[in-house]
Amino acid sequence: MPDYAIKVENLGKKYVIGHERQAGYKTFRDTIVEKAKSAAGFIFHPFSNKSDDSDLEEFWALKDINLEIKRGDRVGIIGRNGAGKSTLLKILSRITDPTFGDIWINGRVASLLEVGTGFHPELTGRENIFLNGAVLGISKVEIKNKFDEIVAFSEVEKFLDTPVKRYSSGMYVRLAFAVAAHLEPEILIVDEVLAVGDAAFQKKCLGKMEEVGKEGRTVLFVSHNMNAIEQLCRSCVLLQKGEMKIFDSNVDSVVKNYLGLDCGAGMASVWLNEGGEFQNEWFKPYKMFICDGSFNEIKMPVNNDKELYVQIEGEIVSKNIALQVGLGVYSEDSNLLYWTFFNDIEQSKWPELENGKAIFRYKIPMRLLNEGTYRIELLAALYCRLWICEPYRAPSINLSIQGGLSDSPYWMAKRPGILAPVGEWSCL
């Protein structure tokens, strides 16, 4: 038997994207006329592929990926949003077919890619455990032997006989991870889905994945949490715009290279929703950027004693009192520092939102952030449950702070710690 668990040669994945041409407001009558013209065109030209409403574009999510993952290795896969991480895992999990290239997989694969993947919503948690085991090719006897361990790890015993469609996203993930990790696959593939769980559960999962790796099984782990990558993984893949930039056993070096992609002058401090990907029937964000006290866009880097704002512009399509628009602030190594929303106050004082253009502004507390590079992530949801812009998968901009305290003779460079607030002191 070969000593590799996964081998990939010249892997590529192409999608064809349709772009609707820009048009003004259309009435219901206009839509009916367009559909009638389209039907008539098909009758008279049935074999024509020409479309008047959209242009097709080829998008390569992955290009010429070559890698060989040894059995028992724990591999981190990192990269910015849209780099191709999830696409690669879906191909390795046999969920998506590659456009070209060859893949060799030695061993049984268990994947945890999205909340609810592999679960039937109408079945109970108990039934889904046996269903997942059957899909993995595990006998009923083996599943029964592991059943108590799975339930204990997932902590959903109280709801075991409840259909999983009634589970929260956290319960879904706990049970799905417990099943995937305890049914002893040779290869365990985990995407950023663990971000849904609380901190204690994430720590528990990292410990289990480390244990799985020490047992000689292979782990592939996608995460934006660089601390988790460095703690768990023994080698690391860096993807950039669908291409493999680095594959190295020096995880620390790969992480530093990745963080360096977002650092320095000219970094992105403005995001535009050009593709219209992030929107739903209630809210459509248009733009997010860093601005000064006069609300003018500013270039990086900036001093932390300057007045800084994050401005979010969008359209309230249909007003809903549950709408939350805010942001998350992440450190250089992608640790979450804090979330904040425009309605972080008691519900009775929430502002009345009207349909149409809306501008949300957040003032970053002066001198809160230390010298360094930060990622500001746009968050939008209904009651933090129905996500428009979901954590770790949302658009983001970068904030580069320099200089520390400009008027302090003691701290001319970066102060120790992540934050650098100036508090009020007294000597009694």
N, C-alpha and C positions, 0 to 999 in steps of 0.2 A: 504494500500500500504506500502511495506517495506521502511525503512528510508535510504536505500543505493541506490546509482545510479548504481554502478558496484560491483559485487562480483565474485571473482575468487577462485577456489579451485583446488589444485594439477595440475596446468596448466603446460604443457610441449610441446615443439615444437622441432621436430627432422628433420634434413635434411640429405640426403645421398649425399656425395660428391665423385666425381670420380677424381682420380689422374692419370694423364698420366705418364707412366714410362719415365725416362730420356733416350734420344736417341740422336745420332749424327745428322748431317745434312742429310736430305733426298731429293733425286732428285724426279722429277715428275714421272720418271719411277718406283722408289721405291714405291711411293704412289699408282700407278696403280696396281703393283704386290700385295701390301698389301690388297687393296680392293678386288682383284680377289680371294685371299686366304680366305678372310672373307666371300665372297659370297659362295665359295665352301664349307667352313665349315658349313654354314647355311643349305646347301642342304643335306649334309650327316649327320649333327647333328642338326636338326631343333629345338629341345627342349632344347638345351644346353644354359645356361645363362653365361657361362664362357667367359670372355673377356681377350684377350692377351695384350690389350693396356692400360688398366687402372685398378686400384684397388679402391674398394668402401670403403668409411669410413663414419661412422655415426657421425654427429655433432649435439650436443644439443644446440640450440640457447637459449632455456629457459628450466629450470628444477624446478619442484615443486614450482611454484609461487602461493602464497596464500595471497590475500589482499581483503579488503572491503573498498570501497570509498563511503563516505556519500554524500547524495544529497547536492549540494551547495558548496562542497569543491573545493578548487583550489590546485591541486596536481602537484608537479614538479617530473619529472622522470629523474634522472641523472646517469651517469656512463661513463666509457671510451668507445672508439670506439670498437664495437664488443660485448658489454655487453648484448645486447638483447633488447635495448630500442625500436628501430623501429619495431622489430618483435612483441613485446608486443602490440604496438599501432595498427599494422596491424591486429592482431587477434581480438582486441577489436572493431576494425572498420569493422569486418567481411570481410576483404579482403583476409586473410589467415586463414585456418582452423588449430586448434591446433592438435597435435598428440594425446594428452590425456588431461583430465581435464574437469571441468565444469565452465561455465560462465553464470552469470545472469546480464542482462542489463535492467534497468528501464528507458525508455525514448528514444527519438529520438536522434541519433548520427550524428554529422557533423564532418568530418575529413579533415584536411589539412596536408597531409603527405609528398608529393613530388610535385615539380613544375609541374603543369598541371594535377594533379590527379582529375578525375571527369569532365574534360573539353573535349569536342570534338574539335579537332584542326580545322576542316573545318567550324565549326559554328562561328558566330560572338560573341563578348562579350555579346551583348544583348540576343542572343538566348541561350547562355550558362547559363546566370542567370536563365532563365525560366526552362532550362533543369535540373539544379542543384536543383531548388526548387521542381520540379516534382519528382526527385529521393528521396528527403527528405519527400515526401508525403504532400507537401504544395500546397494549391489551387492557381489557377492563380490569383484570387482576392487578396489573401494575399501577393503574390509576387509583384503585382502591387503596393500595399500599401507601400511596403518596397523598391521599385525599386529606387526611387530618393535618398534615404539614402545610398543604396549600391553604386550607381554611384558616389555620392559625396565623400564617404569614400575612394573609390578605386582610384579616380583622373584619370580615363581613359575615361572620357566622349568624348574626341575628337576622340577616336579610338573604340567607342562602337559598331559601325557597320562594324568593320574590323575583318576578321577571326582571331581567337586567335593564330593560327600557326605563325602569323606575329608579335606577341607580344614579347617583351623582357622578360627575366625571372623575372625581377622586376615587370613589368606590370601584368604578369601572377599571381604572388603571391598576388599583391594588390587586384586584382579582386577576386581571389579565397578566400582570407581571408575575404573580405567584404561580399561575399555571405554566407560563413560559419557562420560568427558572427551575421549577421543581420536577418537571417531567423529563429532566435530564437529556436535553438535546445536545448533539455534538457541537452545534453552532448556535449561539444566542445573539440575535440582532435587536438592538434597542435604539429607538429614535428619541427625540427630545420630549416625547410624551410624558416622561417622568416629571417634567416641570409642573404638571397639573397637581401633583401630590404635595403634601406639606413637607416641611424641612425634615421632620423626624422620619417620614416614610422614604424620602430621597436618600437619607443616610443609610437606612435599612437596605434599600435596593442596591446602593453602591457596595455595601458589605457583601451582599449575596452575589453580585456579579464578580467581585474579587474572589469569593469562595469558589464560584463556578470555574474561574480561570485557573485557580490553583489545583483543581481536580483534573486539569488537562484538557478542558473544553475551551472552545474558541469564543471570544466575545467581540462584537462590533458595536461601538457605542458612539452615537451622534449627540453632541451637546454644545451649547453656547457657554456652559459653565466651565471655564478653564481650570479652576481648582479641582473639579470632579474629574476632568480629563487627566490632569497630572497625577491625581491620587490613584486612579484606577488603571490607566493604560500603560503598556510597556512599549508601544510604538504608536505612531500617529500619521494620519493622512491629511494633507491640507489641499482642499479643492478651491479653485478660483475660476469663476466664470465657466464652469463645466470641465475644466482641465485639472489634472493632478499636478500641483505645483511641487509638493514634497511628499515623500514617504520615508520616514526615518525612525529609528529606534530611540533617538534622542528627543523625547517628548517635549522637554523644556525648550529646546531650540526651535522646534516646529511651532510651539505656542507663541514664542517671542516673535517669530517671523510673521505669524498670523496677526498678532496685535500691531505689528509694525505697518500692516497694510492700511490701518485706519489712522495712523499718526502723522504728524507733520503739517506743514503749511499746505493750503489748498484742500484740506479735508472737507468732506461734505457737511455743511451746516444748514443745508436746505433740502427738503424733500418735497417732491411734487407727485401727486397721484395721477401720473400721465396715462397709465394703463387702465385706470378705473377699477383695479382689482379689489381695493378695500372699500366696500360700501354695502349697504343693504337698504331695506325699504324705509328705514328711519333716518339714517345719517350717512352722508358721503363726505369724507375729508378731502380737501383739495391740496393743502399745503401745510408744512410745518417748518419753522426756521428759528434761529437764534437772532434776537434783535436787542438794540440798546434802549435807553429810556425814552427816546423819541420814536421807537418802534421801527427803526431802520435796520435792515439786515446788516450783520457785522461779519467780518472775516476772522478766521482763527489764526493764531491763538489770542486769548484775551486775559487780562489780569482779573484775579478773583475779587478785587475791591471795586470793580466796575458794576454799574447797574445792568443786570442781565435779565432778559425775558425769553420765554419760549412762547411763540405765537402759533396757534393752530387755527386754520381757516377751513371752513367747510359749509355744507348745506344741510339744514334740517329738512329732510324730505317729508317726514310725517312726525309731528311732535309726540313725544312719549315721556312721561315724568320719570321713567326708569332710565333714561339715557344718561350714560356716564362718559365723559370725555376727559382724558387726563394723560399722564405720562409716567414712565418708569425711568429712573436714573441708575445706570450701571457703571461700575468701576472699570478700570483697564482690563482686568481679568474676568470681566462679565459677571461679577457678583452684584446682585441687586442691592442697591443702597436704600431706595424707598420708592413707593408709588404715591402719586397725588392726583386727585380729580377735582374738577371745578366745583363739584357739589360735595366736598368733604365737610359738610356741616349737617346739622339736623334737618330731616326731610321737610319739615314745615317751612324752612327758610330757603329751600331750593328755588332758584330764579325761574320764572315762567318763560319757557322757550317757545318761540313762534317759528312757523315754517319760513324757510328762506335762508339767506346767507347768515352765518354765525361766526364770530371771532372769539376764541378763547385765549386768554393770556395768563401765563404763570410767571410770577417773579421769583427767580432763584435767590434765596436768602444770601445777602452780601457776605462774602468771606466764609461761606459754608464749605465750599469745595477746595481741596488742596490742589497744589500744582499737579497736573497730569492730564490724561485723556479720558473722557467719559462718553458713554453712549446714552442718548436720550431717545426712548422708545415711545411711539404713539400708542395709547391705549384707548379703545372705544368699545362700549358694550352696553347691554341692558342688564343692570344689577350685577355686573361682573360675571354673568353666566352665559348670555347669548353674545358671543364676541363678534365684533366687526373687525377690530385689530387686536389679535390675540397675543399675549405675552410670549416672547421668544420667537414669534413668527410675524411680528408686526414691523412696519417700516420704522426706520430710525435715522437720526442725525448724530453728528459728533460735536462734542464740546471740548476744546483744548484750553486748559487753564495754565498760565505761566506766572512766575514771579513771586508767589507767596504773598506775604504782607509787605506792601511797598513802603510803608512808613515805619517798619520795625528794624532796628539795628541788629537784632538777635537772629532773625530768621530771614536771611537773604536768599536762601534756596528752599527746596521743598521741605515742609515740616514733617516730622514723623507721623505716621498714621494715614488713613484714607481721607478723613475730613480735616478741616482746619478752621473751626468756628472760633470766634472771639467772644468769650463769655464775660459777664460782669462779676468782678471780684471785689472783695473788701478785706481789709486787715483790721481786726478788732483787738 
